[in-house]
Amino acid sequence: MMEEEELEFAEDLEAILHLTPEVQLAIEQVFPSQDPLDRADFNAVEYINTLFPTEQSLANIDDVVNKIRLKIRCLDDNIRTVVRGQTNVGQDGRQALEEAQVAISQLFGKIKDIKDKAEKSEQMVKEITRDIKQLDHAKRHLTTSITTLNHLHMLAGGVDSLEAMTRKRQYGEVANLLQGVVNVLEHFHKYMGIPQIRQLSERVKVAQSELGTQILADFEEAFPAQGSKRAGGPSNVLRDACLVANVLDPRIKQEIIKKFIRQHLSEYMVLFQENQDVAWLDKIDRRYAWIKRQLVDYEEKYGRMFPEEWCMTERIAVEFCHITRTELAKVMRTRAKEIEVKLLLFAIQRTTNFEGLLAKRFSGCTLTDGPGGKKPETPLESTNPFLEDEIGEDGSEMEEDLDRPKKHKAPDNPFHGIISKCFEPHLYVYIESQDKNLGEMIDRFVSDFRAQGPPKAGTEDGGAVLPSCADLFVYYKKCMVQCSQLSTGEPMIAFTTIFQKYLREYAWKILSGNLPKTSSNSGGLTIKSLLQEKEGSEAAKFTVEELCLICSILSTAEYCLATTQQLEEKLKEKVDKTLVERINLTGEMDTFSNVISNSIQLLVQDLDAACDPALTAMSKMPWQSVEHVGDQSPYVTSVIMHIKQNVPIIRDNLASTRKYFTQFCIKFTNSFIPKFINHLFRCKTISMVGAEQLLLDTHSLKTVLLDLPSIGSQVVRKAPASYTKIVVKGMTRAEMILKVVMAPHEPSVVFVDNYIKLLADGNPETFQKTLDMKGLKRSEQSSMLELFRQRLPTPPSGTDGGPSLSFSTPTPEQENSRIRKLEKLIKKRL
């Protein structure tokens, strides 16, 4: 009963003393302690287990109990002292609260007195400053009245003077006076309700209207629409009239500019009419020569008449460009059948040169605000995708484009396309010509290749990029420069489509079409000849020249793949942003990737087929009658000979593309090793000595395959880790198969377990092939197969069927039992 009461008391006490995590964290920060008794998650059982980890440690239980009692006594003293110190806390707190309330009342009274005094002071200040404010308002109104009267006097006098000067055409004085009158009139906008002010405003508007009409009449008289010659030169009156037009309605200025430019270019419209001989493209230079003369003539005669900010020279040039573009478009539509490629390129070149000349001479500020002027919607950046390139003979600089630092872009040409835009509808002539030229180039490449034949072995051409590839890309760069100068819109897309077509044709006709074909009669050698084979007595399936050709095609396809990718990036940078998504050369890059894969596959098939007769000879040898283990077998020598014949040639010809040589090695290994293991399974009734000989041969082949990437090379390089892993994994399996064959099959359980351990293969067919290699009878194989199925490890499931561990962790029930025993022992000692 006492124990139960103690437990209930402990539970109640624990519920009372349970603190929130925030309070517990604050206590730990104020009173840090390392004592386990001070921890919030204190566990008496764990603490006792710490004090008494073993039964032998119970010998000093008295000392521990005494220490705990001493600690309890100290805690009681501390608690008693704290409780006694808090006896008078309540009374002191009440006294402090009363004192605070009295102090607040006194402070409130003082604040109220200060507020009353402040209100009295403010009222006194208002009375003092009332008269001062009245004087300030009177002064401000008087100043405004005087200023307004002065402005009114100036306005009235200015209007009278303006009307008198207008009648006398004194435009020089009118220009300055009109601007002043307009500025003064702005101060009277809020007084427009006064009749006199409104009357002055109406007089100013009438004067402005009369000035505009009068100035236009003066210009019409000085520059009549009809007449072959403009008599006299510019007068000072017209020059001052232009200054007045700057102040008038902008429409007056625009009308003057429009009439003057139309009259100035009227001769051009007559000379270069559509039915004139000089209007055709072959004489396009005469158009630009005429405008150059006219601009020089204008500068000499009228350069000082118009204000500089009117940019009249540029406006004349821009209007000339608009008229020329319209007239050229009209004449080309009429005579479209007469347009030839050379004539079109000549006209475009001369036009773009003229546009460049305009960009050097003018800023292009009038393209958006001139009469009829509209800024062309062509991109301002340079449109040549290979402008930074130095075109070489072999086109190899393309590969370095992305690594070079980008040069600063040339200044934008605001006049680009202002005339040459009219040629875009007729660029199909140029594109069709390039289509024809590219087709003829591909046909010439095919005929040249057939005439020259494949690259010769042992020469610099062996394994190198085909020259036709560089010629193709250099020609394409030249065409792209021309096309990008003409347009960065739909014509660029059309030309890119044409080149995509011939990239595919080059891949099919030049690369894939010239890959050597594999012959079907590859098994003409007998087992006897293979066993008696001497080095150099058998030729490879492909000749050395054919191997060099395959490597050369592979290198060319790799070059085309990289260059095509760079071309796509360049095109996307230079074409109109709205057409970027239509630039896609992925299909062509995939075509070259397929050529690369086919080339590698041909090289693998050639070497693989050369090794097939040797593996066939291995599977037909009488391994049961082998009496002793000697050097490597003849079939191994044959395989090594073929590898030493082919691999150095392939490696030397793929020196510039090492990654594809590595791919060749990996693909050959992935093909050869499974084939070698299949031929191992065909070797029936292998004796112990025969198995040892096969194991020796397997080790020799494994060594050769590991050295395959650098075989026959003076410079020994470490094979890639991925390749080494494939060889080790495949050939180790072959070695494990032979080790299983060498093991005795009695007792059967040991043999089966050894097989499962070495091969880790649960396929019964593989196990049966191993039994066939040992030469066991069908009856013995049946029992062995049944035992094999029984001994296979079951896949892991939810239950653990394995042996139990000898040392297991105690369960919670066992732990509680140990704690109870320890508690009873402590109570007895107490």
Buried (B, 14 or more C-beta within 10 A) or exposed (E): EEEEEEEEEEEEEEEEEEEEEEEBEEBEEEEEEEEBEEEEEEEEBEEBBEBBEEEEEBEEBEEBEEEEEEEEEEEEEEEEEEEEEEEEEEEEEEEEEEEEEEEEEEEEEEEEEEEEEEEEEEEEEEEEEEEEEEEEEEEEEEEEEEEBEEBBEBBBEBBEBBBEBBEEBBBBBBBEBBBBBBEBBEBBEEBEEEEEBEEBBEBBEEBBEBBBEBBBEBBEEBBEEEEEEBEEEBEEBBBBBBBBBBBBEEEBBBBBBBBBBBBBBBEBEEEBEEEEEBBBBBBBBEBBEBBEEBBEEBEEEBEEBBBEEBBBBBBBBBBBBBBBBEBBBEBBEEEEEEBBBEBBBBBBBBBBEBBEBBBEEBEBEBBEEBBEBEBBEBBBBBBBBBBBBEEEEBBBBBEEBEEEEEEEEEEEBBBBBBBBBBBBEBBEBBBEBBBEBBBEBBEEBBEBBEEEEBBBBEEEBBBBBBBBBBBBBBBBBEBBBBBBBBBBBBBBBBBBEBBBBBBBBBBEBBBBEBBBEEEEEBEEBEBEBBBEBEEEEBEBBBEBBBBBBBBBBBBBBBBBBBBBBBBBBBBBEBBBEEBEEBBBBEEBBEBBBBBBBBBBBBBBBBBBBBBBBBBBBBBBBEBEEBEEBEEBBBBBBBBBBBBBBBBBBBBBBBEBBEEBBBBBBBBBBBBBBEBBBEBBBBBBBBBEBBBBBBBBBBBBBBEBBBBBBBBBEEEEEEBBEEBBEBBEEBBEBBBBBBBBBBBEBEEBEEBBBBBBEBBEBEEEEBBBBBBBBBBBEEEBBEEBBEBBEEEEEEEEEEEEEEEEEEEEEEEEEEEEEEBEEBEEBBEEEE
